[in-house]
Amino acid sequence: MSHVLGLIIESLVAVLLMLTIGYCWLLNKRLQRLKADEHSLKATIAELITATEIAERAIGGLKHAVRDVNENLGNQLDAATLMSAQLKNQLAEGDHVVRRLSKIALAARPPEPAQAPAPAAAPAAPVAQAPRVSAARAVAAAAEAFTERRRAGGLAA
């Protein structure tokens, strides 16, 4: 029996060794997969670092571009404000000139005579006054044309 007991113990040790070898083989496979994943993870990290550096350079370029555009727009806005003020002053001056021309045109018009029926002299009187009325209308038309040209093109003459 002592031989049988020794044989059982030896068989048990052999089975345990086989299980240990199988488990070591399984761990070896897992370690190989882990190392392969580690290499792919290192490659991914390197790509991520490269992409981050490119993004940082792009952000720096965008900040520079925004600064330039902001400065450019500020200058253009200041110029536009100045031009707007100049145009406002010129329009006010033009309106003042138009008012003066209108006053001159109104002063050049003859006063309208009272409409009284005159027997024979009526046809002759309007014919004599017709050139004065048309001259006043011509001045008024010139003032209106001046105003139109002033508003349309910015130049009166």
C-alpha positions as YAML, in Angstrom:
chain: A
units: angstrom
residues:
- id: 1
  name: MET
  ca: [0.00, 0.00, 0.00]
- id: 2
  name: SER
  ca: [2.80, 2.26, 0.55]
- id: 3
  name: HIS
  ca: [3.61, 1.98, -3.11]
- id: 4
  name: VAL
  ca: [0.06, 2.76, -4.05]
- id: 5
  name: LEU
  ca: [-0.02, 5.76, -1.75]
- id: 6
  name: GLY
  ca: [3.23, 7.06, -3.23]
- id: 7
  name: LEU
  ca: [1.87, 6.48, -6.74]
- id: 8
  name: ILE
  ca: [-1.33, 8.42, -5.91]
- id: 9
  name: ILE
  ca: [0.67, 11.31, -4.44]
- id: 10
  name: GLU
  ca: [2.99, 11.32, -7.46]
- id: 11
  name: SER
  ca: [-0.01, 11.23, -9.83]
- id: 12
  name: LEU
  ca: [-1.65, 14.08, -7.94]
- id: 13
  name: VAL
  ca: [1.56, 16.15, -8.16]
- id: 14
  name: ALA
  ca: [1.78, 15.36, -11.93]
- id: 15
  name: VAL
  ca: [-1.84, 16.51, -12.47]
- id: 16
  name: LEU
  ca: [-1.23, 19.70, -10.49]
- id: 17
  name: LEU
  ca: [1.92, 20.37, -12.54]
- id: 18
  name: MET
  ca: [-0.08, 19.88, -15.76]
- id: 19
  name: LEU
  ca: [-2.73, 22.32, -14.50]
- id: 20
  name: THR
  ca: [0.03, 24.80, -13.61]
- id: 21
  name: ILE
  ca: [1.58, 24.44, -17.07]
- id: 22
  name: GLY
  ca: [-1.85, 25.00, -18.71]
- id: 23
  name: TYR
  ca: [-2.49, 28.06, -16.54]
- id: 24
  name: CYS
  ca: [0.98, 29.45, -17.35]
- id: 25
  name: TRP
  ca: [0.30, 28.91, -21.07]
- id: 26
  name: LEU
  ca: [-3.02, 30.82, -20.71]
- id: 27
  name: LEU
  ca: [-1.29, 33.66, -18.83]
- id: 28
  name: ASN
  ca: [1.40, 33.80, -21.51]
- id: 29
  name: LYS
  ca: [-1.27, 34.24, -24.23]
- id: 30
  name: ARG
  ca: [-2.94, 37.03, -22.23]
- id: 31
  name: LEU
  ca: [0.40, 38.76, -21.63]
- id: 32
  name: GLN
  ca: [1.15, 38.64, -25.37]
- id: 33
  name: ARG
  ca: [-2.21, 40.22, -26.14]
- id: 34
  name: LEU
  ca: [-1.62, 42.84, -23.46]
- id: 35
  name: LYS
  ca: [1.80, 43.70, -24.94]
- id: 36
  name: ALA
  ca: [0.22, 43.98, -28.43]
- id: 37
  name: ASP
  ca: [-2.45, 46.30, -26.99]
- id: 38
  name: GLU
  ca: [0.29, 48.29, -25.27]
- id: 39
  name: HIS
  ca: [2.07, 48.87, -28.59]
- id: 40
  name: SER
  ca: [-1.14, 49.95, -30.33]
- id: 41
  name: LEU
  ca: [-1.97, 52.19, -27.34]
- id: 42
  name: LYS
  ca: [1.48, 53.79, -27.55]
- id: 43
  name: ALA
  ca: [0.93, 54.43, -31.28]
- id: 44
  name: THR
  ca: [-2.50, 55.93, -30.54]
- id: 45
  name: ILE
  ca: [-1.02, 58.15, -27.82]
- id: 46
  name: ALA
  ca: [1.72, 59.33, -30.19]
- id: 47
  name: GLU
  ca: [-0.90, 60.20, -32.84]
- id: 48
  name: LEU
  ca: [-2.97, 62.01, -30.22]
- id: 49
  name: ILE
  ca: [0.05, 64.05, -29.11]
- id: 50
  name: THR
  ca: [0.79, 64.97, -32.74]
- id: 51
  name: ALA
  ca: [-2.83, 65.96, -33.33]
- id: 52
  name: THR
  ca: [-2.80, 68.05, -30.14]
- id: 53
  name: GLU
  ca: [0.33, 69.91, -31.24]
- id: 54
  name: ILE
  ca: [-1.20, 70.59, -34.67]
- id: 55
  name: ALA
  ca: [-4.39, 71.84, -33.01]
- id: 56
  name: GLU
  ca: [-2.40, 74.13, -30.70]
- id: 57
  name: ARG
  ca: [-0.56, 75.64, -33.68]
- id: 58
  name: ALA
  ca: [-3.87, 76.08, -35.52]
- id: 59
  name: ILE
  ca: [-5.41, 77.78, -32.49]
- id: 60
  name: GLY
  ca: [-2.41, 80.11, -32.29]
- id: 61
  name: GLY
  ca: [-2.83, 80.97, -35.98]
- id: 62
  name: LEU
  ca: [-6.54, 81.59, -35.49]
- id: 63
  name: LYS
  ca: [-5.86, 83.88, -32.53]
- id: 64
  name: HIS
  ca: [-3.40, 85.84, -34.64]
- id: 65
  name: ALA
  ca: [-5.91, 86.06, -37.50]
- id: 66
  name: VAL
  ca: [-8.68, 87.19, -35.13]
- id: 67
  name: ARG
  ca: [-6.38, 89.86, -33.69]
- id: 68
  name: ASP
  ca: [-5.54, 91.12, -37.20]
- id: 69
  name: VAL
  ca: [-9.19, 91.10, -38.30]
- id: 70
  name: ASN
  ca: [-10.27, 92.87, -35.13]
- id: 71
  name: GLU
  ca: [-7.64, 95.57, -35.64]
- id: 72
  name: ASN
  ca: [-8.58, 95.91, -39.31]
- id: 73
  name: LEU
  ca: [-12.31, 96.12, -38.55]
- id: 74
  name: GLY
  ca: [-11.65, 98.67, -35.82]
- id: 75
  name: ASN
  ca: [-9.76, 100.88, -38.27]
- id: 76
  name: GLN
  ca: [-12.47, 100.51, -40.89]
- id: 77
  name: LEU
  ca: [-15.18, 101.24, -38.33]
- id: 78
  name: ASP
  ca: [-13.38, 104.41, -37.25]
- id: 79
  name: ALA
  ca: [-13.00, 105.49, -40.88]
- id: 80
  name: ALA
  ca: [-16.68, 104.75, -41.56]
- id: 81
  name: THR
  ca: [-17.72, 106.76, -38.50]
- id: 82
  name: LEU
  ca: [-15.60, 109.70, -39.63]
- id: 83
  name: MET
  ca: [-17.01, 109.49, -43.16]
- id: 84
  name: SER
  ca: [-20.55, 109.28, -41.79]
- id: 85
  name: ALA
  ca: [-19.98, 112.46, -39.79]
- id: 86
  name: GLN
  ca: [-18.55, 114.20, -42.86]
- id: 87
  name: LEU
  ca: [-21.51, 113.10, -44.97]
- id: 88
  name: LYS
  ca: [-23.91, 114.29, -42.30]
- id: 89
  name: ASN
  ca: [-22.23, 117.70, -42.26]
- id: 90
  name: GLN
  ca: [-22.25, 117.90, -46.06]
- id: 91
  name: LEU
  ca: [-25.94, 116.94, -46.22]
- id: 92
  name: ALA
  ca: [-26.79, 119.58, -43.64]
- id: 93
  name: GLU
  ca: [-24.81, 122.13, -45.67]
- id: 94
  name: GLY
  ca: [-26.63, 121.02, -48.85]
- id: 95
  name: ASP
  ca: [-30.01, 121.35, -47.18]
- id: 96
  name: HIS
  ca: [-29.03, 124.82, -46.02]
- id: 97
  name: VAL
  ca: [-28.07, 125.77, -49.60]
- id: 98
  name: VAL
  ca: [-31.35, 124.35, -50.92]
- id: 99
  name: ARG
  ca: [-33.32, 126.36, -48.36]
- id: 100
  name: ARG
  ca: [-31.49, 129.52, -49.38]
- id: 101
  name: LEU
  ca: [-32.15, 128.79, -53.06]
- id: 102
  name: SER
  ca: [-35.81, 128.15, -52.31]
- id: 103
  name: LYS
  ca: [-36.02, 131.50, -50.51]
- id: 104
  name: ILE
  ca: [-34.37, 133.18, -53.48]
- id: 105
  name: ALA
  ca: [-36.82, 131.48, -55.86]
- id: 106
  name: LEU
  ca: [-39.77, 132.52, -53.73]
- id: 107
  name: ALA
  ca: [-38.49, 136.08, -53.53]
- id: 108
  name: ALA
  ca: [-38.07, 136.19, -57.33]
- id: 109
  name: ARG
  ca: [-41.68, 135.20, -57.92]
- id: 110
  name: PRO
  ca: [-44.01, 138.11, -58.60]
- id: 111
  name: PRO
  ca: [-46.94, 138.45, -56.28]
- id: 112
  name: GLU
  ca: [-50.06, 136.87, -57.66]
- id: 113
  name: PRO
  ca: [-52.51, 139.61, -58.73]
- id: 114
  name: ALA
  ca: [-56.06, 139.41, -57.53]
- id: 115
  name: GLN
  ca: [-58.21, 137.53, -59.98]
- id: 116
  name: ALA
  ca: [-60.54, 140.28, -61.20]
- id: 117
  name: PRO
  ca: [-62.29, 139.93, -64.52]
- id: 118
  name: ALA
  ca: [-60.89, 142.61, -66.77]
- id: 119
  name: PRO
  ca: [-62.70, 143.29, -70.04]
- id: 120
  name: ALA
  ca: [-60.09, 143.79, -72.72]
- id: 121
  name: ALA
  ca: [-56.82, 144.21, -70.88]
- id: 122
  name: ALA
  ca: [-56.85, 140.76, -69.32]
- id: 123
  name: PRO
  ca: [-55.28, 138.87, -72.26]
- id: 124
  name: ALA
  ca: [-52.44, 141.38, -72.60]
- id: 125
  name: ALA
  ca: [-51.44, 141.52, -68.93]
- id: 126
  name: PRO
  ca: [-50.69, 137.80, -68.47]
- id: 127
  name: VAL
  ca: [-48.68, 137.76, -71.67]
- id: 128
  name: ALA
  ca: [-46.50, 140.55, -70.31]
- id: 129
  name: GLN
  ca: [-46.06, 138.78, -66.95]
- id: 130
  name: ALA
  ca: [-45.51, 135.32, -68.46]
- id: 131
  name: PRO
  ca: [-41.72, 135.71, -68.84]
- id: 132
  name: ARG
  ca: [-41.33, 136.68, -65.14]
- id: 133
  name: VAL
  ca: [-43.39, 133.73, -63.93]
- id: 134
  name: SER
  ca: [-41.49, 131.31, -66.14]
- id: 135
  name: ALA
  ca: [-38.17, 132.77, -64.90]
- id: 136
  name: ALA
  ca: [-39.23, 132.14, -61.30]
- id: 137
  name: ARG
  ca: [-40.28, 128.64, -62.21]
- id: 138
  name: ALA
  ca: [-36.95, 128.17, -63.94]
- id: 139
  name: VAL
  ca: [-35.13, 129.19, -60.74]
- id: 140
  name: ALA
  ca: [-37.31, 126.83, -58.71]
- id: 141
  name: ALA
  ca: [-36.68, 124.03, -61.21]
- id: 142
  name: ALA
  ca: [-32.93, 124.75, -61.05]
- id: 143
  name: ALA
  ca: [-33.08, 124.56, -57.25]
- id: 144
  name: GLU
  ca: [-34.91, 121.23, -57.43]
- id: 145
  name: ALA
  ca: [-32.41, 119.90, -59.97]
- id: 146
  name: PHE
  ca: [-29.59, 121.05, -57.70]
- id: 147
  name: THR
  ca: [-31.18, 119.18, -54.81]
- id: 148
  name: GLU
  ca: [-31.65, 116.02, -56.91]
- id: 149
  name: ARG
  ca: [-28.03, 116.06, -58.08]
- id: 150
  name: ARG
  ca: [-26.82, 116.71, -54.56]
- id: 151
  name: ARG
  ca: [-28.73, 113.73, -53.16]
- id: 152
  name: ALA
  ca: [-28.00, 111.38, -56.08]
- id: 153
  name: GLY
  ca: [-24.30, 111.88, -56.69]
- id: 154
  name: GLY
  ca: [-23.07, 113.98, -53.82]
- id: 155
  name: LEU
  ca: [-21.96, 116.78, -56.15]
- id: 156
  name: ALA
  ca: [-24.15, 119.73, -56.98]
- id: 157
  name: ALA
  ca: [-22.36, 121.10, -59.99]
...
